[in-house]
Amino acid sequence: MTGNLFLDLENICEQLAKEIIEANTEENQIPIKVERTNAFEFIFRIGGDALIFILQSNIVRLPDENYLSKSKYLKDDVTLRYFGQILIYNFLSDTIEFGRLDDPGYLIGRVLLNRENKFFLEGDRKIVFNFPELKENTVNPDKMRDFVEQLVVSALDNDLLAPAFGDIMVITYQQKIEHISGLGNPQKIGFDFFAKNKEKG
């Protein structure tokens, strides 16, 4: 089931990429493409950002102390506490293009899906707030399209931050030769992360 959702998200990214390309004029065209890395990963590159979608191969269970585990929905059927998960990381496109192994990426979102095809999100606050709680949140094409669009907007809106001068004032010759991220490549400021902390009955 989570594997199907992963494929659906890839298809949505491809459709969105096609629509953006068709809507932009030649002069204002931004680099955009979707590429499959392997059976469990694809990359959605848009402008200077890259969203990396990763399908986890293992099923996870929510811990007893998690707020969702205490909800009536999951207490009535403990098997609903088992989830497949998809992680979405935001990297700079140049990080991938130039193989800058020391550059950080940010977990912009995590989708957890149970056997009833209901999901909840953790991640960027602006995205999480736009979706219902787990028991009312069934996967459908419109929600997934909305989710991907919000991921793109959130990534593009997140500014780059120059490293402090003192942090790059002294480097090794190896850093100079390899031109690694310590030479002053910008980093994302970071996202306003939020995990929903309440679900009633």
C-alpha positions as CSV (number, residue, x, y, z in Angstrom):
1,M,0.0,0.0,0.0
2,T,2.8,2.5,0.9
3,G,4.6,1.3,-2.2
4,N,1.6,2.4,-4.3
5,L,1.5,5.8,-2.6
6,F,5.2,6.2,-3.4
7,L,4.5,5.5,-7.1
8,D,1.6,7.9,-7.0
9,L,3.7,10.7,-5.5
10,E,6.3,10.1,-8.3
11,N,3.6,10.4,-10.9
12,I,2.3,13.6,-9.3
13,C,5.8,15.1,-9.4
14,E,6.2,14.1,-13.0
15,Q,2.8,15.7,-13.9
16,L,3.6,18.8,-11.9
17,A,7.0,19.1,-13.6
18,K,5.4,18.8,-17.0
19,E,2.8,21.5,-16.2
20,I,5.4,23.9,-14.9
21,I,7.6,23.4,-18.0
22,E,4.6,24.0,-20.3
23,A,3.5,27.1,-18.4
24,N,6.9,28.8,-18.5
25,T,8.3,30.8,-21.4
26,E,11.7,29.9,-22.9
27,E,13.4,32.9,-21.2
28,N,12.1,32.2,-17.7
29,Q,12.5,28.4,-17.8
30,I,13.8,27.0,-14.5
31,P,15.6,23.6,-14.4
32,I,13.0,21.0,-13.4
33,K,13.0,17.2,-13.7
34,V,12.1,14.0,-11.9
35,E,14.6,11.1,-11.8
36,R,14.4,7.7,-10.3
37,T,17.4,6.7,-8.2
38,N,16.4,3.2,-7.4
39,A,13.3,1.2,-6.4
40,F,13.0,3.1,-3.1
41,E,14.0,6.7,-4.1
42,F,13.3,9.4,-6.6
43,I,14.4,13.0,-6.9
44,F,12.3,16.0,-7.8
45,R,14.6,18.8,-8.9
46,I,13.1,22.2,-9.2
47,G,15.3,25.2,-9.6
48,G,18.0,25.3,-7.0
49,D,16.2,22.7,-4.8
50,A,15.9,19.0,-4.8
51,L,13.2,17.0,-3.0
52,I,14.3,13.4,-2.4
53,F,11.5,11.0,-1.7
54,I,12.5,7.8,0.1
55,L,10.3,4.8,0.6
56,Q,11.2,3.0,3.8
57,S,11.2,-0.8,3.4
58,N,10.2,-1.6,7.0
59,I,6.9,-1.2,8.8
60,V,7.0,0.8,12.0
61,R,4.8,0.9,15.0
62,L,4.0,4.0,17.0
63,P,5.3,3.9,20.6
64,D,2.7,3.7,23.4
65,E,3.5,7.2,24.6
66,N,2.8,8.8,21.2
67,Y,-0.2,11.0,21.3
68,L,-1.8,9.2,18.4
69,S,-1.5,5.8,20.2
70,K,-3.7,7.2,23.0
71,S,-6.5,8.2,20.5
72,K,-9.7,6.1,20.5
73,Y,-9.2,5.4,16.8
74,L,-5.9,3.5,17.4
75,K,-6.9,2.1,20.8
76,D,-9.9,0.3,19.2
77,D,-7.7,-1.5,16.8
78,V,-4.0,-1.7,17.7
79,T,-3.1,-3.0,14.2
80,L,-3.8,0.5,12.9
81,R,-0.7,1.6,14.8
82,Y,1.6,0.0,12.2
83,F,2.7,2.3,9.4
84,G,4.6,2.3,6.2
85,Q,6.6,5.5,5.8
86,I,7.9,7.9,3.1
87,L,10.5,10.5,4.0
88,I,11.0,13.6,1.9
89,Y,14.3,15.5,2.3
90,N,15.2,18.9,0.9
91,F,18.7,19.3,-0.5
92,L,20.2,21.9,-2.8
93,S,20.3,20.8,-6.4
94,D,24.0,21.6,-6.5
95,T,24.7,19.3,-3.6
96,I,23.6,16.4,-5.9
97,E,25.0,17.8,-9.1
98,F,28.5,18.2,-7.7
99,G,28.4,15.4,-5.2
100,R,29.0,17.6,-2.1
101,L,28.9,14.9,0.5
102,D,29.1,17.2,3.5
103,D,26.1,19.3,2.6
104,P,23.2,18.9,4.9
105,G,19.6,18.0,3.9
106,Y,16.5,18.7,5.8
107,L,13.6,16.3,6.5
108,I,10.8,18.5,5.2
109,G,8.1,15.9,5.6
110,R,7.3,12.4,6.7
111,V,4.2,10.5,5.6
112,L,3.0,7.6,7.7
113,L,0.3,5.3,6.2
114,N,-1.7,2.6,7.9
115,R,-3.6,-0.4,6.5
116,E,-6.8,1.6,6.3
117,N,-5.1,3.9,3.8
118,K,-5.1,6.7,6.3
119,F,-2.1,8.9,6.8
120,F,-0.6,11.6,9.0
121,L,2.2,14.0,8.3
122,E,5.1,15.3,10.3
123,G,7.4,18.0,9.2
124,D,7.2,21.6,8.1
125,R,4.5,23.4,10.1
126,K,2.9,25.1,7.2
127,I,2.3,21.8,5.5
128,V,1.2,19.8,8.5
129,F,-1.5,22.3,9.5
130,N,-3.3,21.9,6.2
131,F,-4.3,18.2,6.6
132,P,-6.8,16.6,9.0
133,E,-6.0,14.3,11.8
134,L,-5.3,10.6,11.1
135,K,-8.7,9.1,11.5
136,E,-10.2,11.5,9.0
137,N,-7.2,11.6,6.6
138,T,-7.7,9.0,3.8
139,V,-5.3,9.1,0.9
140,N,-6.7,10.5,-2.3
141,P,-5.2,12.1,-5.5
142,D,-6.3,15.6,-4.6
143,K,-4.7,15.5,-1.2
144,M,-1.5,14.0,-2.5
145,R,-1.3,16.7,-5.3
146,D,-1.9,19.4,-2.7
147,F,0.8,17.8,-0.5
148,V,3.4,17.8,-3.3
149,E,2.6,21.4,-4.3
150,Q,3.1,22.5,-0.7
151,L,6.4,20.7,-0.4
152,V,7.6,22.6,-3.5
153,V,6.5,25.9,-2.2
154,S,8.0,25.3,1.2
155,A,11.3,24.3,-0.3
156,L,11.5,27.2,-2.7
157,D,10.5,29.7,0.0
158,N,13.2,28.5,2.4
159,D,16.1,30.9,2.0
160,L,19.8,30.2,1.8
161,L,22.0,31.3,4.7
162,A,25.7,32.2,4.2
163,P,28.0,30.5,6.6
164,A,29.6,32.8,9.3
165,F,33.0,34.3,8.1
166,G,34.7,32.7,11.1
167,D,33.5,29.2,10.2
168,I,35.3,29.4,6.8
169,M,38.3,31.6,7.7
170,V,40.6,28.6,8.0
171,I,40.5,25.6,5.7
172,T,42.8,22.7,4.9
173,Y,44.4,22.3,1.5
174,Q,42.4,19.1,1.0
175,Q,39.2,21.2,1.5
176,K,40.4,23.6,-1.2
177,I,41.3,20.7,-3.6
178,E,38.0,18.9,-3.0
179,H,36.0,22.1,-2.8
180,I,33.8,20.6,-0.1
181,S,30.9,22.4,1.6
182,G,33.3,23.9,4.2
183,L,34.4,26.4,1.6
184,G,31.3,28.5,2.1
185,N,28.5,26.9,0.2
186,P,25.1,28.2,1.4
187,Q,22.8,26.2,3.6
188,K,19.1,26.2,4.1
189,I,18.0,28.3,7.1
190,G,15.8,25.3,8.1
191,F,12.1,24.7,8.3
192,D,9.6,25.4,11.1
193,F,9.1,21.8,12.1
194,F,6.0,20.7,13.9
195,A,4.4,17.3,14.8
196,K,0.8,17.5,15.6
197,N,0.4,17.0,19.3
198,K,-3.3,16.4,19.8
199,E,-5.9,14.1,18.4
200,K,-9.3,13.8,20.1
201,G,-11.1,10.5,20.6
